[in-house]
Amino acid sequence: MDAINGSESFEEIPYADIKSFFDSAPALGDAAETKIKEELEKFIKRNYSPSENGTTRRVVCVTSGGTTVPLEQRCVRYIDNFSSGHRGAASTEYFLKAGYAVVFLYRKGTCQPYCRSLPDDPLLECFEVTSESNITGTLLKLPFTTIFEYLQLLQLLALSMRSLGPNAMFYLAAAVSDFYVPWESMAVHKIQSASGPLDIRLAQVPKMLPVLRKDWAPMAFCISFKLETDTKILLEKANMALKKYNMHMVVANELKTRKEEVIVVTKSGNITIRRDMTQAGADVEEPLVKLIVDRHSAYIGSQS
Ligand code: PMT
């Protein structure tokens, strides 16, 4: 295997933990699941089937924003994960500009493509996007809030995009909870404060990256992100994720400087990407997405 394809070895996948996570997760609901599957199928057909309109687009799933962990089934309180959704929204714009069709899997209320400084608001959806590119039909937005919704949607999406082979990409910029309260052991009603201090045991959310790579969409090009606040461990952790989860690239970023600089970790070495400081308002996502698109092209070439 070469640097682009990565190593074939997979870390032992915790299938039992993954099964128990999905089995106990509150279902999206049959109607919602059917609707999303239909939307996805239509979206992929429209953008990927050459017979539909004569052009074939690559499809990227961009995940964006943080997942919540509910503490009560009738949720009043929850644990949240930090993420404004800026990275995902900005990257989506550059992928669209590069000719990709984008499935934007985003946390409700976080930054949106083409209106990054504004909150997610249904009213904004009433306005047409007037960018230089015609994005009608090439952007599909799917919202999530909880870790349960996010991982179920990611699985659904990956299975739908599997048929695209190497033309599919996953760009996993969402900040995903590492710990959760299993649904069956969660309080149903609002937790009462009268009983004194609260002890909660959080279970570990199984890492879905290896199963995404191995089973859900094995040919897709996969980029995960690594966020740390301690620069001393950032690259070590990103390298570990590259190998352990068999990612094609890992984007390492530090909380404070994430809008200025990222380090892309690959099997053939690290590449530092900085935003153009000479241009006011330049985004680090512009050169980042350019690099990723180039690597994706090389990957597709290597598979044909
Ligand atoms: O949204 P912004 O404010 O612009 O900030 C962008 C960002 C800092 C959130 C983004 O650039 C980023 O780094 N996102 C990933 C943060 C994160 O959750 O890192 P992690 O170490 O927890 O997870 C690493 C990877 O494992 C992620 O790609 C995640 O999709 C995946 N993961 C995490 C937990 C889990 N149980 N399963 C997973 O597959």
Residues whose N, C-alpha, C, O or C-beta is under 5 A from the ligand:
A	BS01	PMT	G65 F82 S83 S84 G85 H86 R87 L172 A173 A174 A175 V176 S177 D178 V205 P206 K207 M208 L209 S224 F225 K226 L227 N253 R258
